[in-house]
Structure formats: C-alpha cells, structure tokens
C-alpha cells in the first residue's frame, strides 16, 4: 500500500557517476513526475529561504558573498572536511527538503513520483517512498565517467568515488537495482522492464508505435503540429540538427539517443514532415530551452509560438517556476513574437532567484541570448 493516496513514490539513489540523473530522466519519459532532492537542498539556504538564517547562525556570516547569498563553495569546503559540521548542516536542511518534496508530491498530477537523492537512505526522505531503486556501476566505470565528463584526474576521480558511503550498502537496501555499465539502450531496457514490473498499472510511455518521421523533402503547406520526440525519431532529429547547424553540431542517431538522458525534444511537424525542434529540460524547477532549429521556409512566428507554448505546457506538468530560452541571435531578433509569448531579454544576475541565476549562467553562451518568463508565483521554499 502506498504512503500517498493515488500516488506511487519511487526513491532513486546511488553513488556518484552511477547514472542516477539519466535514470531519473528516463522516468520522466515514462510519464513520472521527478524531484531532484539534491537541488532542493541548495534552495533551502538561498537568500530569504527558511534555512538561510539558521545556516548563518550555525556557521557564521563569513559564508555570505557580496550578493547576500551563502557561498556554496565555502560551505561545501567546510562540511565535506568535518563530519560534525555536515551533520549540523543536514539537521537544518533535510527537514526542509522533505517538506518541499512532500509539497511537490501533493501538487503533482502524475500518479508516479520519483525522488532522486544521493543520501536518500540516510535520512527521513526514504520514509515517503513506496519503492527504493538504486543505480549501480563498478568503481572503474565510475572513475572513467568522472574523468571523461567532469575532467577530473584519475586520482581525484578515485578520491571522489571512495569518499562516499559503500555502494554495496545501498544495493542491499534496494527493491530494484539498475546496473549501469553498458549502452543507453541497455539502461533503458532495464528501467522499462522494472517500471512495468513494479509500478501499479504502468505501461511504457517511452515506447513508440508511430512510424519514424520522414526527412524533409519538399516545402509543406499545412498547419503546424507539435509532438514530443521519441527515441525512434533519433535519426530524423540527428539529421535536422546536423543540417541546420551547418555541420557545427554533427549529430548521429546514437548521439541523440544519449542526449535523451539529459533533455526532451519537442518536434515541429508540417504535413508529416519534421520542420523544426526544441530541445529542453526542467531541472531544479527551472525550464531551459537550449536548442531551437527551424527550416528556412517556415514562418518563424508561428513555429516559435507552437514550440514554446508546448514546452511551457509540459513544463507546467513538471511544476516549473520559470522558463529560460536561449535562442541564437537570428531567432532572438523575433522580438514581437517573444513579447507576445511573455518573454523579455535578461541577464542572469537580474533574475533574482539563485536557482534561476545558476541555470541561466550554466546555459548562456556567447552565441545565444537569455529570454526569461516566470511561469508561477507560488515557488517552493520561497523567500519568507
């Protein structure tokens, strides 16, 4: 029996570089609502949030930077080298994270909710879960991923892996273990099979029985429609991105399949042809649309409006607070369209909320423009 009426809550954990976040994204493709509890932790002590003053009172004002925010780097250096300090910090933030997670669960319209947390099993958050899933990978695989994806030296990567609690302990407490050593397809097959076995009434939202999208051939004339991309659309997505980026982003179907672990795609169609797309993700309750590609013949106003409104609709289902769009300069120049959609040009430091600023800083490039729109007023862990 579930702890929640009408909801089934999965707790997802595992050590560093075992693929937790990729698996969480797969759950989203299956139709679950997902929560990144570790990102919520940072929100608990943002300026004005409930944990802000308690953290300062416990550890001192020296943590506060010139913007009035608690410097996460300073705080991290303090607690990671002092178990007592870590325990004191967790005593402040863990109850707040649980409160925020429970609020998100209650507000979620999806019947399945997934909570990803590195310390899920060490705290009270596990008590809200109906099933515990653990991602697992051999130490050598973890080290290789940290070297390749984060640019760490082998010595530093090994140190990061071994400073965490034993993976075997997490595996022993799991209802489901996902072994992440192979391809994205293999990982998906494990997640999909376990989903069908464990989740009440589950059926795969990731499977796609529709035919693959044809490549663009002749200029179509019909109305635009938008659908969510599926892995079987990977060849068409790869072809469109490679071609419209003038080869600056050479994508293969395998590259696109791997990117499904980070983002989703909204596909713009006209007369059954793929004529544009938007690559987007929701992380820490912030929507980021970082890839927008349109065929030259399409009406940019109608195309952008169709894509962005569908991204916003899907974002609302994921309880996103703000939408950040990063169009290239040619698309950013469609000022009337963006104004009609409710977006304005901003810089990261003007966004006000630390989580929004962090997302903007991470995704903004020299070739793109930041466009901002607030999607909801009732923010989680909002200033008090």
Secondary structure, DSSP 8 states (H G I E B T S, - for coil): --SBTTBEEEEEE--TTS-HHHHHHHHHHTT-EEEEHHHHHHHHTSTTSTTHHHHHHHH-GGGB-TTSSB-HHHHHHHHHT-HHHHHHHHHHHHHHHHHHHHHHHHH--SSEEEEE-TTGGGSGGGGG-SEEEEEE--HHHHHHHHHHHH---HHHHHHHHHTS--HHHHHHT-SEEEE-SS-HHHHHHHHHHHHHHHSTT---SS---S---B---S---S-EEEEE--GGGHHHHHHHHHHHTTTSS---HHHHHHHTTT-EEEEEEETTEEEEEEEEEEETTEEEEEEEEE-TTS-HHHHHHHHHHHHHHHHHHTT-SEEEE--BHHHHT-HHHHHHHT-EE--GGGS-SHHHHHHHHHH--TTB--EEEE--SS-TT---
